[in-house]
């Protein structure tokens, strides 16, 4: 696959602002992949596609979720969670991506999940800490990302969960499972 062609296809799907974010996520994912000895081509591919479906019409995303093997329970949660799973389906169908690690990194980049692979953690974290992100706690997570991938992901999951709770929002089960699993990883178990 030609990454330049893919970048153009993704750019056509996104706003200028969101595409700039996507490129920063890709650069951050490459840096994290170098640090943690992960496949750079897989990180590039997952990062460039992670927000591919971000601006799909809600009805289109609903239909894709309802008509595929994506979990229908997604429809019970905020639509901001839908674009990752929908993009993971689209890249298989439209682009023929078959690497399960890349597909899962895109699928779970917003929520995380228990037992994330290293690539999944990198994309989850890169989306959270890319240089354009500015919110309370992000600097501490950026610093930890240079030392401990799992701990940085746990911090991101914790911050996100606390934010959602403070807004009285529901929390998708995969996010809770990610938090618990990462906590156990950094603490050596239950």
C-alpha positions as CSV (number, residue, x, y, z in Angstrom):
1,X,0.0,0.0,0.0
2,X,1.2,3.5,-0.9
3,X,1.2,5.6,2.3
4,X,1.0,8.8,0.2
5,X,-2.2,7.6,-1.5
6,X,-3.6,6.6,1.8
7,X,-2.8,9.9,3.4
8,X,-4.6,11.7,0.5
9,X,-7.6,9.5,0.9
10,X,-7.7,10.1,4.6
11,X,-7.2,13.9,4.1
12,X,-10.3,13.9,1.8
13,X,-12.4,12.4,4.7
14,X,-11.3,14.9,7.4
15,X,-11.3,18.6,8.2
16,X,-7.9,20.4,7.9
17,X,-7.7,20.5,11.7
18,X,-8.4,16.8,12.1
19,X,-6.0,15.8,9.4
20,X,-3.3,17.9,11.1
21,X,-4.1,16.0,14.3
22,X,-3.9,12.7,12.4
23,X,-0.4,13.6,11.1
24,X,0.7,14.5,14.7
25,X,-0.7,11.2,16.0
26,X,1.3,9.4,13.2
27,X,4.5,11.2,14.2
28,X,4.0,10.5,17.9
29,X,3.2,6.8,17.1
30,X,6.4,6.5,15.1
31,X,8.4,8.0,18.0
32,X,6.8,5.6,20.5
33,X,7.3,2.7,18.1
34,X,11.1,3.5,18.0
35,X,11.2,3.8,21.8
36,X,9.3,0.5,22.4
37,X,10.6,-1.5,19.4
38,X,7.3,-1.8,17.5
39,X,6.7,-2.0,13.8
40,X,6.9,1.5,12.4
41,X,4.9,0.7,9.2
42,X,2.1,-0.8,11.3
43,X,2.1,2.2,13.6
44,X,2.0,4.6,10.6
45,X,-0.9,2.7,9.0
46,X,-2.9,2.5,12.2
47,X,-2.3,6.1,13.1
48,X,-3.1,7.5,9.6
49,X,-6.4,5.5,9.6
50,X,-7.4,6.0,13.3
51,X,-9.9,8.9,12.6
52,X,-10.8,7.9,9.1
53,X,-14.5,7.6,9.9
54,X,-14.6,10.6,12.3
55,X,-16.9,12.6,10.1
56,X,-19.1,9.9,8.6
57,X,-22.8,10.6,9.0
58,X,-24.2,9.1,12.2
59,X,-26.8,7.1,10.1
60,X,-24.0,5.6,8.0
61,X,-22.0,4.6,11.1
62,X,-25.2,3.2,12.7
63,X,-25.8,1.1,9.6
64,X,-22.2,-0.2,9.5
65,X,-22.4,-1.2,13.2
66,X,-25.8,-2.8,12.8
67,X,-24.9,-4.8,9.6
68,X,-21.4,-6.0,10.5
69,X,-19.8,-8.0,13.3
70,X,-19.1,-4.8,15.3
71,X,-20.8,-4.9,18.7
72,X,-24.3,-3.5,18.6
73,X,-23.9,-2.3,22.2
74,X,-21.8,0.5,20.7
75,X,-25.1,2.1,19.7
76,X,-26.0,2.4,23.4
77,X,-23.1,4.8,24.0
78,X,-22.1,8.2,22.7
79,X,-21.4,8.4,19.0
80,X,-17.9,9.7,19.6
81,X,-17.0,6.0,20.2
82,X,-18.2,4.7,16.9
83,X,-15.6,6.1,14.5
84,X,-12.8,3.8,15.6
85,X,-14.7,0.5,15.2
86,X,-16.3,1.8,11.9
87,X,-12.9,2.8,10.5
88,X,-11.5,-0.7,11.5
89,X,-14.2,-2.2,9.4
90,X,-13.8,0.2,6.4
91,X,-10.0,-0.4,6.2
92,X,-10.5,-4.1,5.9
93,X,-13.2,-3.8,3.2
94,X,-11.9,-0.8,1.2
95,X,-8.1,-1.1,1.6
96,X,-7.7,-4.8,2.3
97,X,-5.9,-4.3,5.6
98,X,-5.7,-7.8,7.2
99,X,-3.1,-7.2,10.0
100,X,-5.2,-7.8,13.1
101,X,-3.0,-5.7,15.3
102,X,-3.5,-2.7,13.0
103,X,-7.2,-3.3,12.8
104,X,-7.5,-3.5,16.6
105,X,-5.3,-0.5,17.2
106,X,-7.8,1.6,15.1
107,X,-10.8,-0.1,16.6
108,X,-9.8,0.5,20.2
109,X,-7.9,3.8,19.9
110,X,-10.6,5.7,21.8
111,X,-11.7,3.2,24.4
112,X,-8.7,1.0,24.9
113,X,-9.5,-2.6,26.1
114,X,-8.1,-5.3,28.3
115,X,-5.1,-7.1,26.9
116,X,-4.1,-4.4,24.5
117,X,-1.1,-5.3,22.3
118,X,1.9,-3.0,22.3
119,X,0.7,-1.4,19.0
120,X,-2.8,-0.8,20.4
121,X,-1.2,0.9,23.4
122,X,1.0,3.0,21.1
123,X,-2.0,4.3,19.0
124,X,-4.2,4.8,22.1
125,X,-1.4,6.8,23.7
126,X,-0.3,8.7,20.6
127,X,-3.9,9.9,20.1
128,X,-3.9,11.1,23.7
129,X,-0.5,12.8,23.9
130,X,0.1,14.2,20.4
131,X,1.6,17.7,20.7
132,X,-1.6,19.5,19.7
133,X,-3.5,18.1,22.8
134,X,-3.6,20.5,25.7
135,X,-5.6,19.6,28.8
136,X,-5.0,19.0,32.5
137,X,-2.7,16.0,33.1
138,X,-1.4,15.5,29.5
139,X,2.1,16.7,30.3
140,X,2.5,14.1,33.0
141,X,1.3,11.4,30.6
142,X,3.8,12.6,27.9
143,X,6.6,12.4,30.4
144,X,5.6,8.9,31.5
145,X,5.3,7.8,27.8
146,X,9.1,8.2,27.6
147,X,9.6,5.7,30.5
148,X,6.8,3.2,30.7
149,X,4.2,2.5,28.0
150,X,1.7,0.6,30.2
151,X,1.9,3.2,33.0
152,X,1.4,6.1,30.5
153,X,-1.6,4.3,29.0
154,X,-3.0,3.6,32.5
155,X,-2.7,7.3,33.4
156,X,-4.5,8.3,30.1
157,X,-7.2,5.8,30.9
158,X,-7.6,7.0,34.4
159,X,-7.7,10.7,33.4
160,X,-10.3,9.9,30.7
161,X,-12.4,7.9,33.1
162,X,-12.3,10.6,35.8
163,X,-13.2,13.2,33.2
164,X,-16.2,11.2,32.0
165,X,-17.3,10.7,35.6
166,X,-17.0,14.4,36.3
167,X,-19.3,15.1,33.4
168,X,-21.8,12.4,34.5
169,X,-21.3,10.5,31.3
170,X,-21.5,6.8,30.7
171,X,-18.3,4.8,30.3
172,X,-18.0,2.1,27.7
173,X,-17.1,-1.2,29.3
174,X,-13.9,-1.6,27.2
175,X,-12.6,1.6,28.8
176,X,-13.2,0.2,32.3
177,X,-11.5,-3.1,31.3
178,X,-8.6,-1.2,29.9
179,X,-8.1,0.8,33.1
180,X,-8.3,-2.3,35.3
181,X,-6.0,-4.4,33.1
182,X,-3.4,-1.6,32.8
183,X,-3.6,-1.0,36.6
184,X,-2.9,-4.7,37.1
185,X,0.0,-4.7,34.6
186,X,1.8,-1.8,36.4
187,X,1.1,-3.2,39.9
188,X,2.1,-6.8,39.0
189,X,-1.4,-8.2,39.3
190,X,-4.5,-7.8,41.4
